[in-house]
Amino acid sequence: MGKVIITLRVLPEDQSIEINNLLEKINEKISKIGGKYLQHYLKPIAFGISALEIKFVYPDKEFKEEEFIEEINSIEGISSAEIVNVTLSSL
């Protein structure tokens, strides 16, 4: 079975939110669904606001995107989350 790399974009409620705390909680949710964290980075959006983009590997099987996004959005401090990219992996 192959794997896919999923890129998740998360917008914090505001810039005072501690990114490392958010990242830890998001990684717990990723692990819960069987994913494996790869990397993250901050992507400037506008007016000092940055999005947190997280890449993780997931088995190439049914991915319940809506349920996953609901889980991520339930984390305190997150304004919104979306999947921005899914690609096949050779990892």
C-alpha positions in Angstrom: 0.0 0.0 0.0 1.3 3.4 -0.9 1.4 6.6 1.1 0.3 10.2 0.6 1.7 13.4 1.9 -1.0 15.8 3.2 -0.4 19.5 3.8 -2.7 21.0 6.4 -3.0 24.8 6.7 -4.1 26.1 10.2 -4.9 29.7 11.0 -4.6 30.6 14.7 -7.3 32.8 16.3 -4.7 35.5 16.7 -0.9 36.0 16.7 -0.7 35.7 20.5 -1.4 32.0 20.3 1.6 29.8 21.2 2.4 27.9 18.0 4.3 25.1 19.7 1.3 24.3 21.9 -1.0 24.2 18.8 1.5 22.0 16.9 1.7 19.5 19.8 -2.1 19.2 19.9 -2.4 18.9 16.1 0.3 16.2 16.1 -1.7 14.2 18.6 -4.7 14.4 16.2 -2.5 13.3 13.3 -1.1 10.4 15.2 -4.6 9.4 16.3 -5.7 8.9 12.7 -2.6 6.9 11.8 -0.6 9.8 10.2 3.1 10.6 10.8 4.3 14.2 11.2 7.0 15.3 8.7 7.5 19.0 9.0 5.9 22.4 9.6 6.6 26.0 8.8 4.9 29.4 9.2 3.6 31.0 6.0 3.0 34.7 6.1 -0.5 35.7 5.0 -1.0 39.4 5.6 -0.7 42.2 8.3 1.6 40.1 10.5 -0.7 37.1 10.4 0.9 33.7 9.6 -0.6 30.3 8.9 0.9 27.1 10.2 1.4 24.6 7.5 2.0 21.0 8.5 3.0 18.1 6.3 2.3 14.6 7.3 2.4 11.1 5.8 -0.8 9.0 5.7 -1.5 5.5 4.3 -3.1 5.6 0.9 -6.5 4.5 2.1 -9.8 6.2 2.8 -9.1 9.6 4.5 -12.1 11.1 6.3 -11.2 14.7 5.6 -14.3 16.4 7.0 -14.0 14.5 10.3 -10.3 15.3 10.5 -10.8 19.0 9.9 -13.6 19.0 12.5 -11.1 17.5 15.0 -8.5 20.1 14.2 -11.0 23.0 14.4 -12.1 21.8 17.9 -8.6 22.6 19.2 -8.7 25.8 21.3 -6.9 28.6 19.6 -7.6 27.6 16.0 -9.6 29.8 13.8 -9.8 27.5 10.8 -8.1 24.6 9.1 -8.0 23.2 5.6 -6.2 20.6 3.5 -4.3 22.5 0.9 -2.4 19.6 -0.8 -2.4 15.8 -1.2 0.3 14.1 -3.2 1.6 10.5 -3.6 4.7 9.8 -1.6 7.8 7.7 -2.3 8.7 7.6 1.4 
